[in-house]
Amino acid sequence: MKRKIFASLVTLTLCASLFAACGNSTSNKDTGSTTSANTTVAVSDTTTAPNTTAAATGDVLNVCVGPNPDTIDPALNSSVDGATYIIHAFEGLYRLDKNGTPEPAEAQSVDISDDGLNYTFHLRQGLKWSDGSPLTANDFVYSWRRAIDPATAADYSYMFETIAGYTDATATETFNPDLFQVTAPDDLTLKVTLISRTPYFLELTAFPTYMPVQKATIDANGDAWATKAETYIGNGPYKVTEFVPSSRITMEKNPNYWEVAKLGPQKIVFNLIEDNVAAFNAFQSGQLSFDNNIPPDEIESLKSNAAFHMPAQMGTYYVSFNNQKAPFDNPLVRKAFSLAIDRTYIANVLAKGYIPAGAWVPPGLKDADPTKQFRDVGGNYIDPSTEAYAKNLEDAKAALAEAGYPNGEGLPTIEYIYNDSALHKAVAEALQNMWSQLGAKVTLSVTEWATFLNQRKNGEYMVARDGWLNDYNDPIGMLDLFITGGGNNNVQYKNPDYDALITQIKSTADNTERMKLLHQAEDILMQNWVFAPIMYYANPYMSDPAYGNSVWTSPLGYDYFMYAQKQ
């Protein structure tokens, strides 16, 4: 079982300073709940009087990207809201610019061998942790080894598979980090050897799991290091100065950051609001300058609002079937439940702006021919159009009958779990109705965010709401989720042939051949009905127009506030 360091925090008794009412691993749209539209919220701002409604007073920026994070340990986090906190407090060798292009960060440069297998990173002089102590190349060696150590149980440990020695280091009963081909010949040099040319490797070094953590702090505090402001030592543009569960995470400029002179607000207050209606009301009243948990019912009326944005995201909203639990251990049952979904209705009517999904890998990712997208080359596996739905439902009923459950006879009661939000609730109720047309009896179970994450990850469910935003601009980030035992393989899929194919993809240098294999991997998933993709993500959010484009979100789902400036 993956260790979760935030479990005890979210159960703490709330004190008087917490919100009067609160209100997505995945997208930060995976979080949030809904209550009455009249819900109000007291937004945290320690620099202002109690009744103020100013979102940014002096040099304080109030924002909301979600409720309590499950964890903000860079090695353990697997949600987008958590990643947003992490990229403000930590920094990798490289970082992503507004266009998603990797640029030098903690490393000022890199030398790459002609064969693309050897990377030599040169760190900047004088790098420091937020506590003022020196940061060296050995900190990256320690942090990457920690992330792949089975004892850490990092969901994203597989993201290091492209580095030579990963398999040998982790395959034995006793973890042997010396086999992992990452070394620091001196304080300013980090050498990495890959198993094959990896065109997205610099993007990986910008990912939270690749960010350094301070060994001395973890040795002294164990897992609890990432739960308290005083021990949350980072190396990024901001440092955590206050951590109040169910209320706020406050960050201030890190004076030891190498580029501190270019930072925006002195203080960023991340308001931890569970209720998306409350968060939206707080933005509308001026208490927040940014809110990315917009109630779906508000979207249509907001499209002409200068504060409203809805860019596409490289991710897919889907249903996870537990492939190891009856009746969903039968691919025909999974096929039936997938084909019975009216994707256009859910995407256009309920989500109001998402794109109906006929496949797994979302639009926006390039194929071998850079003028073509992976999705265009691969096409749809399911016709998600309204016109095709009647035929899809007919095929769904036939598949269920072939599985031995004609008209749903003999099916156990199906429990569908989801985390609380207006959209997830609406989707859950729609699925309940659609699956009833198969003769299935479906019960709905809503669960608090952190509990839901662990329940889903541990396979303690039958059917679950799910979502995934790609972690870098390559289809492998969508496809290697489903390797046996993978930390983000919520569907519990096990297929040695699929595992071998993913390993082959990661060791294939020729991009044309590699893309061909990637399409084969998607074929396996979709032809075995491993899950049910429903729609491709968009990212509706509200941002104070006064900040212009100095506040932005990325197609990967991260929100950037470190350079916020009123225009």
Buried (B, 14 or more C-beta within 10 A) or exposed (E): EBEBBBEEBBEEEEEEEBBEBBBBBBBBBBBBBBBEEEBBBBBBBEEBEEEEEBBBBEEBBBBBBBBBBBBBBBBBBBBBBBBBBBBBBBBBBBBBEEEBEBEBBBBBEBEBEEEBBBBBBBBBEEBBBBBEBEBBBBBBBBBBBBBBBBEBBBBBBBBBBBBBBBBEBBEEEEBEBEBBBBBBEEBBBBBBBBBBBBEBBBBBBBBBBBBBBBBEBBEEBEBEBBBEBEBBBBBBBBBBBBBBBBBBBBBBBBEBBBEEEEBBBBBBBBBBBBBBBBBBBBBEEBBBBBBBBBBBBBBEEBEEEEBBBBEBBBBBBBBBBBBEBEBBEBBBBBBBBBBBBBBBBBBBEBBBBBBBBBBBBBBBBBBBEEEEBBBEBBEBBBBBEEEBBEEBBEBBBBBBBBBEBEEBEEBEEBEBBBBBBBBBBBBBBBBBEBBEBBBBEBEBBBBBBBBBBBBBBEBEBBBBBBBBBBBBBBBBBBBBBBBEEBBBBBBBBBBEEBBEBBBBBBBBBEBEEBBBBBBBBBEBBBEBBBBBBBBBBBBBBBBBEBBEEBBBBBBBBBBBBBBBEBE
